């Protein structure tokens, strides 16, 4: 029994300095680069990053409800034949057209939401919680 303890103490005395004074080696740059690539290409991490990007886009879209909307519309129509009446005046004929042949139409509209009873605010908070 005493010899076993003695042998254990001797072995511990021999191996302890080897562990305590072991040489600290620097990790090779290639190993660090490989670990970084493995983390970057890990499918679950990629999926998580894409989900965060999607949530940020949904947050921006939810905030867009507060912005004004400007719409414009321009149309052109050429119509023939146009209805007209001819009147003889002093030996000449005078044509009066009721509708012009070239029709131009321009519209500009600005829409600003006043309230939606808190629905947009709830959507913005939901998008923020998804990002987190």
N, CA and C atoms as an extended XYZ file, in Angstrom:
396
Properties=species:S:1:pos:R:3:atomname:S:1:resname:S:1:resid:I:1 pbc="F F F"
N         0.817       -1.185        0.000 N   UNK     1
C         0.000        0.000        0.000 CA  UNK     1
C         0.863        1.253        0.000 C   UNK     1
N         1.916        1.224        0.814 N   UNK     2
C         2.800        2.374        0.867 CA  UNK     2
C         3.561        2.530       -0.435 C   UNK     2
N         3.873        1.403       -1.059 N   UNK     3
C         4.603        1.497       -2.314 CA  UNK     3
C         3.734        2.077       -3.433 C   UNK     3
N         2.464        1.736       -3.392 N   UNK     4
C         1.569        2.318       -4.404 CA  UNK     4
C         1.506        3.823       -4.247 C   UNK     4
N         1.344        4.304       -3.045 N   UNK     5
C         1.292        5.748       -2.811 CA  UNK     5
C         2.601        6.394       -3.226 C   UNK     5
N         3.694        5.700       -2.891 N   UNK     6
C         5.007        6.229       -3.236 CA  UNK     6
C         5.162        6.323       -4.760 C   UNK     6
N         4.733        5.293       -5.481 N   UNK     7
C         4.822        5.279       -6.945 CA  UNK     7
C         3.935        6.378       -7.533 C   UNK     7
N         2.743        6.551       -6.990 N   UNK     8
C         1.831        7.587       -7.482 CA  UNK     8
C         2.418        8.978       -7.271 C   UNK     8
N         3.028        9.189       -6.114 N   UNK     9
C         3.643       10.492       -5.832 CA  UNK     9
C         4.798       10.734       -6.791 C   UNK     9
N         5.592        9.724       -7.050 N   UNK    10
C         6.729        9.849       -7.967 CA  UNK    10
C         6.224       10.162       -9.383 C   UNK    10
N         5.216        9.423       -9.839 N   UNK    11
C         4.676        9.671      -11.174 CA  UNK    11
C         4.077       11.076      -11.285 C   UNK    11
N         3.393       11.486      -10.264 N   UNK    12
C         2.812       12.817      -10.249 CA  UNK    12
C         3.901       13.877      -10.249 C   UNK    12
N         4.940       13.655       -9.511 N   UNK    13
C         6.054       14.603       -9.454 CA  UNK    13
C         6.758       14.699      -10.800 C   UNK    13
N         6.807       13.608      -11.524 N   UNK    14
C         7.480       13.612      -12.828 CA  UNK    14
C         6.600       14.271      -13.894 C   UNK    14
N         5.316       13.958      -13.884 N   UNK    15
C         4.437       14.459      -14.956 CA  UNK    15
C         3.893       15.860      -14.702 C   UNK    15
N         3.785       16.296      -13.463 N   UNK    16
C         3.227       17.618      -13.163 CA  UNK    16
C         4.033       18.744      -13.808 C   UNK    16
N         5.350       18.740      -13.691 N   UNK    17
C         6.087       19.824      -14.347 CA  UNK    17
C         5.909       19.816      -15.873 C   UNK    17
N         5.695       18.656      -16.439 N   UNK    18
C         5.512       18.585      -17.889 CA  UNK    18
C         4.229       19.304      -18.298 C   UNK    18
N         3.185       19.187      -17.479 N   UNK    19
C         1.927       19.868      -17.796 CA  UNK    19
C         1.968       21.346      -17.431 C   UNK    19
N         2.622       21.659      -16.325 N   UNK    20
C         2.613       23.049      -15.881 CA  UNK    20
C         3.571       23.917      -16.679 C   UNK    20
N         4.658       23.360      -17.154 N   UNK    21
C         5.615       24.144      -17.923 CA  UNK    21
C         5.569       23.802      -19.403 C   UNK    21
N         4.422       23.327      -19.858 N   UNK    22
C         4.336       22.955      -21.269 CA  UNK    22
C         4.456       24.203      -22.121 C   UNK    22
N         4.996       24.011      -23.257 N   UNK    23
C         5.257       25.127      -24.162 CA  UNK    23
C         3.940       25.606      -24.771 C   UNK    23
N         3.697       26.910      -24.697 N   UNK    24
C         2.492       27.463      -25.301 CA  UNK    24
C         2.797       27.754      -26.770 C   UNK    24
N         2.040       27.107      -27.625 N   UNK    25
C         2.278       27.292      -29.056 CA  UNK    25
C         1.214       28.226      -29.608 C   UNK    25
N         1.611       29.047      -30.527 N   UNK    26
C         0.661       29.924      -31.199 CA  UNK    26
C        -0.112       29.105      -32.218 C   UNK    26
N        -1.393       29.395      -32.321 N   UNK    27
C        -2.226       28.689      -33.283 CA  UNK    27
C        -1.845       29.169      -34.683 C   UNK    27
N        -1.636       28.263      -35.600 N   UNK    28
C        -1.262       28.677      -36.949 CA  UNK    28
C        -2.372       29.507      -37.597 C   UNK    28
N        -1.961       30.457      -38.383 N   UNK    29
C        -2.922       31.342      -39.049 CA  UNK    29
C        -3.845       30.560      -39.978 C   UNK    29
N        -3.314       29.511      -40.578 N   UNK    30
C        -4.131       28.701      -41.480 CA  UNK    30
C        -5.266       28.009      -40.718 C   UNK    30
N        -4.988       27.541      -39.509 N   UNK    31
C        -6.018       26.903      -38.696 CA  UNK    31
C        -7.101       27.910      -38.301 C   UNK    31
N        -6.684       29.104      -37.939 N   UNK    32
C        -7.652       30.154      -37.589 CA  UNK    32
C        -8.522       30.490      -38.789 C   UNK    32
N        -7.907       30.579      -39.955 N   UNK    33
C        -8.651       30.877      -41.180 CA  UNK    33
C        -9.647       29.765      -41.506 C   UNK    33
N        -9.236       28.509      -41.345 N   UNK    34
C       -10.130       27.386      -41.604 CA  UNK    34
C       -11.316       27.376      -40.629 C   UNK    34
N       -11.047       27.677      -39.368 N   UNK    35
C       -12.137       27.733      -38.384 CA  UNK    35
C       -13.105       28.859      -38.734 C   UNK    35
N       -12.577       29.994      -39.144 N   UNK    36
C       -13.429       31.127      -39.529 CA  UNK    36
C       -14.296       30.771      -40.735 C   UNK    36
N       -13.714       30.099      -41.725 N   UNK    37
C       -14.489       29.687      -42.894 CA  UNK    37
C       -15.563       28.671      -42.514 C   UNK    37
N       -15.228       27.760      -41.603 N   UNK    38
C       -16.204       26.763      -41.169 CA  UNK    38
C       -17.384       27.437      -40.472 C   UNK    38
N       -17.106       28.426      -39.652 N   UNK    39
C       -18.185       29.147      -38.965 CA  UNK    39
C       -19.006       29.949      -39.967 C   UNK    39
N       -18.344       30.603      -40.928 N   UNK    40
C       -19.063       31.395      -41.935 CA  UNK    40
C       -19.939       30.535      -42.825 C   UNK    40
N       -19.512       29.313      -43.101 N   UNK    41
C       -20.259       28.447      -44.006 CA  UNK    41
C       -21.177       27.462      -43.291 C   UNK    41
N       -21.307       27.582      -41.995 N   UNK    42
C       -22.192       26.690      -41.246 CA  UNK    42
C       -23.643       27.010      -41.617 C   UNK    42
N       -24.420       26.040      -42.084 N   UNK    43
C       -25.764       26.312      -42.607 CA  UNK    43
C       -26.709       26.969      -41.605 C   UNK    43
N       -26.665       26.546      -40.354 N   UNK    44
C       -27.578       27.128      -39.356 CA  UNK    44
C       -27.251       28.593      -39.104 C   UNK    44
N       -25.967       28.936      -39.088 N   UNK    45
C       -25.587       30.340      -38.899 CA  UNK    45
C       -25.996       31.179      -40.100 C   UNK    45
N       -25.819       30.620      -41.298 N   UNK    46
C       -26.251       31.336      -42.500 CA  UNK    46
C       -27.757       31.568      -42.475 C   UNK    46
N       -28.495       30.549      -42.075 N   UNK    47
C       -29.945       30.659      -41.998 CA  UNK    47
C       -30.347       31.739      -40.990 C   UNK    47
N       -29.662       31.771      -39.863 N   UNK    48
C       -29.944       32.795      -38.857 CA  UNK    48
C       -29.655       34.191      -39.364 C   UNK    48
N       -28.536       34.367      -40.086 N   UNK    49
C       -28.202       35.680      -40.653 CA  UNK    49
C       -29.235       36.113      -41.685 C   UNK    49
N       -29.689       35.190      -42.515 N   UNK    50
C       -30.702       35.518      -43.506 CA  UNK    50
C       -32.031       35.882      -42.837 C   UNK    50
N       -32.346       35.201      -41.751 N   UNK    51
C       -33.575       35.498      -41.022 CA  UNK    51
C       -33.513       36.897      -40.406 C   UNK    51
N       -32.339       37.286      -39.898 N   UNK    52
C       -32.176       38.632      -39.345 CA  UNK    52
C       -32.323       39.675      -40.451 C   UNK    52
N       -31.733       39.422      -41.620 N   UNK    53
C       -31.874       40.361      -42.741 CA  UNK    53
C       -33.331       40.490      -43.170 C   UNK    53
N       -34.042       39.373      -43.221 N   UNK    54
C       -35.454       39.392      -43.579 CA  UNK    54
C       -36.263       40.183      -42.557 C   UNK    54
N       -35.973       39.998      -41.287 N   UNK    55
C       -36.690       40.725      -40.240 CA  UNK    55
C       -36.408       42.222      -40.316 C   UNK    55
N       -35.168       42.599      -40.641 N   UNK    56
C       -34.846       44.027      -40.791 CA  UNK    56
C       -35.599       44.625      -41.972 C   UNK    56
N       -35.716       43.879      -43.058 N   UNK    57
C       -36.470       44.354      -44.211 CA  UNK    57
C       -37.947       44.495      -43.870 C   UNK    57
N       -38.495       43.543      -43.120 N   UNK    58
C       -39.895       43.636      -42.701 CA  UNK    58
C       -40.105       44.825      -41.772 C   UNK    58
N       -39.115       45.137      -40.952 N   UNK    59
C       -39.207       46.301      -40.068 CA  UNK    59
C       -39.254       47.588      -40.895 C   UNK    59
N       -38.380       47.683      -41.894 N   UNK    60
C       -38.394       48.862      -42.774 CA  UNK    60
C       -39.724       48.975      -43.514 C   UNK    60
N       -40.250       47.857      -43.948 N   UNK    61
C       -41.535       47.854      -44.650 CA  UNK    61
C       -42.671       48.262      -43.717 C   UNK    61
N       -42.615       47.828      -42.469 N   UNK    62
C       -43.653       48.201      -41.505 CA  UNK    62
C       -43.596       49.695      -41.195 C   UNK    62
N       -42.385       50.276      -41.173 N   UNK    63
C       -42.258       51.712      -40.917 CA  UNK    63
C       -42.667       52.540      -42.131 C   UNK    63
N       -42.669       51.945      -43.316 N   UNK    64
C       -43.009       52.684      -44.535 CA  UNK    64
C       -44.469       53.113      -44.563 C   UNK    64
N       -45.307       52.514      -43.716 N   UNK    65
C       -46.718       52.885      -43.675 CA  UNK    65
C       -46.875       54.336      -43.238 C   UNK    65
N       -45.937       54.843      -42.434 N   UNK    66
C       -46.012       56.212      -41.943 CA  UNK    66
C       -45.613       57.249      -43.004 C   UNK    66
N       -44.997       56.821      -44.079 N   UNK    67
C       -44.513       57.743      -45.109 CA  UNK    67
C       -45.636       58.135      -46.077 C   UNK    67
N       -45.567       59.352      -46.615 N   UNK    68
C       -46.571       59.734      -47.611 CA  UNK    68
C       -46.328       59.017      -48.930 C   UNK    68
N       -47.402       58.858      -49.689 N   UNK    69
C       -47.326       58.194      -50.989 CA  UNK    69
C       -47.657       59.228      -52.058 C   UNK    69
N       -46.760       59.392      -53.007 N   UNK    70
C       -46.982       60.323      -54.115 CA  UNK    70
C       -47.180       59.495      -55.373 C   UNK    70
N       -48.277       59.751      -56.062 N   UNK    71
C       -48.587       59.015      -57.282 CA  UNK    71
C       -48.821       60.010      -58.412 C   UNK    71
N       -48.407       59.644      -59.584 N   UNK    72
C       -48.631       60.465      -60.761 CA  UNK    72
C       -49.146       59.621      -61.909 C   UNK    72
N       -49.924       60.261      -62.765 N   UNK    73
C       -50.500       59.549      -63.901 CA  UNK    73
C       -50.589       60.525      -65.056 C   UNK    73
N       -50.139       60.113      -66.216 N   UNK    74
C       -50.228       60.937      -67.416 CA  UNK    74
C       -50.728       60.062      -68.559 C   UNK    74
N       -51.726       60.562      -69.283 N   UNK    75
C       -52.259       59.807      -70.412 CA  UNK    75
C       -52.405       60.726      -71.615 C   UNK    75
N       -52.380       60.104      -72.765 N   UNK    76
C       -52.573       60.807      -74.034 CA  UNK    76
C       -53.499       59.961      -74.896 C   UNK    76
N       -54.442       60.623      -75.566 N   UNK    77
C       -55.358       59.910      -76.448 CA  UNK    77
C       -55.553       60.737      -77.703 C   UNK    77
N       -55.442       60.059      -78.817 N   UNK    78
C       -55.705       60.688      -80.098 CA  UNK    78
C       -57.004       60.099      -80.627 C   UNK    78
N       -57.980       60.938      -80.836 N   UNK    79
C       -59.287       60.465      -81.277 CA  UNK    79
C       -59.703       61.054      -82.616 C   UNK    79
N       -59.992       60.190      -83.540 N   UNK    80
C       -60.507       60.601      -84.848 CA  UNK    80
C       -61.660       59.695      -85.188 C   UNK    80
N       -62.653       60.055      -85.763 N   UNK    81
C       -63.022       61.417      -86.176 CA  UNK    81
C       -63.552       62.207      -84.989 C   UNK    81
N       -63.379       63.496      -85.057 N   UNK    82
C       -63.890       64.375      -84.007 CA  UNK    82
C       -65.164       65.027      -84.507 C   UNK    82
N       -66.162       65.100      -83.634 N   UNK    83
C       -67.413       65.733      -84.078 CA  UNK    83
C       -67.219       67.234      -84.264 C   UNK    83
N       -67.737       67.738      -85.368 N   UNK    84
C       -67.622       69.173      -85.652 CA  UNK    84
C       -68.847       69.639      -86.455 C   UNK    84
N       -69.050       70.937      -86.395 N   UNK    85
C       -70.150       71.565      -87.146 CA  UNK    85
C       -69.548       72.649      -88.027 C   UNK    85
N       -70.028       72.713      -89.256 N   UNK    86
C       -69.552       73.738      -90.193 CA  UNK    86
C       -70.613       74.827      -90.325 C   UNK    86
N       -70.190       76.089      -90.222 N   UNK    87
C       -71.069       77.246      -90.395 CA  UNK    87
C       -70.527       78.096      -91.536 C   UNK    87
N       -71.410       78.495      -92.413 N   UNK    88
C       -70.948       79.431      -93.452 CA  UNK    88
C       -70.954       80.860      -92.903 C   UNK    88
N       -69.819       81.499      -92.941 N   UNK    89
C       -69.689       82.864      -92.451 CA  UNK    89
C       -69.002       83.684      -93.540 C   UNK    89
N       -69.725       84.694      -94.122 N   UNK    90
C       -69.186       85.580      -95.158 CA  UNK    90
C       -68.559       84.813      -96.317 C   UNK    90
N       -69.180       83.791      -96.736 N   UNK    91
C       -68.689       83.032      -97.874 CA  UNK    91
C       -67.627       81.997      -97.509 C   UNK    91
N       -67.232       81.941      -96.293 N   UNK    92
C       -66.256       80.945      -95.858 CA  UNK    92
C       -66.949       79.983      -94.901 C   UNK    92
N       -66.418       78.778      -94.812 N   UNK    93
C       -66.985       77.817      -93.858 CA  UNK    93
C       -66.117       77.796      -92.602 C   UNK    93
N       -66.770       77.908      -91.472 N   UNK    94
C       -66.081       77.891      -90.181 CA  UNK    94
C       -66.417       76.576      -89.484 C   UNK    94
N       -65.375       75.773      -89.154 N   UNK    95
C       -65.578       74.485      -88.482 CA  UNK    95
C       -65.375       74.670      -86.976 C   UNK    95
N       -66.328       74.190      -86.216 N   UNK    96
C       -66.227       74.212      -84.756 CA  UNK    96
C       -66.178       72.766      -84.285 C   UNK    96
N       -65.075       72.415      -83.573 N   UNK    97
C       -64.914       71.059      -83.044 CA  UNK    97
C       -65.361       71.049      -81.582 C   UNK    97
N       -66.155       70.056      -81.230 N   UNK    98
C       -66.615       69.925      -79.851 CA  UNK    98
C       -65.581       69.235      -78.959 C   UNK    98
N       -64.847       68.308      -79.501 N   UNK    99
C       -63.834       67.558      -78.760 CA  UNK    99
C       -62.527       67.647      -79.548 C   UNK    99
N       -61.419       67.997      -78.876 N   UNK   100
C       -60.147       68.052      -79.601 CA  UNK   100
C       -59.663       66.646      -79.968 C   UNK   100
N       -58.876       66.559      -81.020 N   UNK   101
C       -58.342       65.266      -81.454 CA  UNK   101
C       -57.248       64.774      -80.503 C   UNK   101
N       -56.451       65.671      -79.949 N   UNK   102
C       -55.377       65.322      -79.025 CA  UNK   102
C       -55.840       65.600      -77.598 C   UNK   102
N       -55.948       64.557      -76.798 N   UNK   103
C       -56.372       64.706      -75.408 CA  UNK   103
C       -55.222       64.341      -74.479 C   UNK   103
N       -54.865       65.275      -73.588 N   UNK   104
C       -53.825       65.072      -72.592 CA  UNK   104
C       -54.480       65.083      -71.215 C   UNK   104
N       -54.012       64.205      -70.335 N   UNK   105
C       -54.570       64.139      -68.994 CA  UNK   105
C       -53.432       63.879      -68.012 C   UNK   105
N       -53.282       64.758      -67.007 N   UNK   106
C       -52.240       64.614      -65.986 CA  UNK   106
C       -52.887       64.634      -64.611 C   UNK   106
N       -52.449       63.706      -63.733 N   UNK   107
C       -52.930       63.657      -62.354 CA  UNK   107
C       -51.744       63.483      -61.421 C   UNK   107
N       -51.789       64.154      -60.300 N   UNK   108
C       -50.784       64.011      -59.256 CA  UNK   108
C       -51.525       63.898      -57.933 C   UNK   108
N       -51.201       62.868      -57.146 N   UNK   109
C       -51.909       62.640      -55.884 CA  UNK   109
C       -50.906       62.405      -54.761 C   UNK   109
N       -51.204       62.954      -53.592 N   UNK   110
C       -50.407       62.753      -52.389 CA  UNK   110
C       -51.321       62.162      -51.324 C   UNK   110
N       -50.912       61.014      -50.780 N   UNK   111
C       -51.707       60.341      -49.760 CA  UNK   111
C       -50.877       60.234      -48.494 C   UNK   111
N       -51.402       60.755      -47.390 N   UNK   112
C       -50.727       60.681      -46.093 CA  UNK   112
C       -51.680       60.062      -45.087 C   UNK   112
N       -51.322       58.892      -44.544 N   UNK   113
C       -52.223       58.285      -43.550 CA  UNK   113
C       -52.240       59.110      -42.265 C   UNK   113
N       -53.417       59.293      -41.711 N   UNK   114
C       -53.556       60.041      -40.464 CA  UNK   114
C       -53.524       59.080      -39.287 C   UNK   114
N       -54.368       58.062      -39.330 N   UNK   115
C       -54.362       57.055      -38.269 CA  UNK   115
C       -54.885       55.741      -38.817 C   UNK   115
N       -54.373       54.668      -38.252 N   UNK   116
C       -54.896       53.337      -38.568 CA  UNK   116
C       -55.200       52.602      -37.270 C   UNK   116
N       -55.414       53.370      -36.216 N   UNK   117
C       -55.821       52.866      -34.914 CA  UNK   117
C       -54.790       51.911      -34.305 C   UNK   117
N       -53.499       52.201      -34.496 N   UNK   118
C       -52.426       51.454      -33.847 CA  UNK   118
C       -51.975       50.197      -34.561 C   UNK   118
N       -52.546       49.880      -35.699 N   UNK   119
C       -52.170       48.648      -36.409 CA  UNK   119
C       -50.722       48.709      -36.902 C   UNK   119
N       -50.309       49.853      -37.416 N   UNK   120
C       -48.929       49.985      -37.914 CA  UNK   120
C       -47.923       49.899      -36.776 C   UNK   120
N       -48.256       50.505      -35.637 N   UNK   121
C       -47.355       50.466      -34.495 CA  UNK   121
C       -47.151       49.036      -34.004 C   UNK   121
N       -48.194       48.239      -34.017 N   UNK   122
C       -48.086       46.827      -33.615 CA  UNK   122
C       -47.191       46.067      -34.592 C   UNK   122
N       -47.334       46.341      -35.900 N   UNK   123
C       -46.493       45.672      -36.901 CA  UNK   123
C       -45.031       46.050      -36.745 C   UNK   123
N       -44.747       47.318      -36.415 N   UNK   124
C       -43.362       47.754      -36.219 CA  UNK   124
C       -42.775       47.067      -34.989 C   UNK   124
N       -43.534       47.000      -33.895 N   UNK   125
C       -43.035       46.328      -32.688 CA  UNK   125
C       -42.807       44.838      -32.929 C   UNK   125
N       -43.682       44.216      -33.701 N   UNK   126
C       -43.522       42.790      -34.017 CA  UNK   126
C       -42.251       42.562      -34.823 C   UNK   126
N       -41.987       43.438      -35.799 N   UNK   127
C       -40.775       43.298      -36.612 CA  UNK   127
C       -39.534       43.503      -35.758 C   UNK   127
N       -39.566       44.445      -34.814 N   UNK   128
C       -38.424       44.655      -33.932 CA  UNK   128
C       -38.171       43.437      -33.040 C   UNK   128
N       -39.236       42.824      -32.546 N   UNK   129
C       -39.049       41.636      -31.703 CA  UNK   129
C       -38.502       40.464      -32.512 C   UNK   129
N       -38.866       40.366      -33.793 N   UNK   130
C       -38.320       39.304      -34.635 CA  UNK   130
C       -36.829       39.506      -34.901 C   UNK   130
N       -36.417       40.770      -35.008 N   UNK   131
C       -34.998       41.048      -35.212 CA  UNK   131
C       -34.200       40.608      -33.988 C   UNK   131
N       -34.747       40.919      -32.812 N   UNK   132
C       -34.033       40.558      -31.574 CA  UNK   132
C       -34.016       39.050      -31.415 C   UNK   132
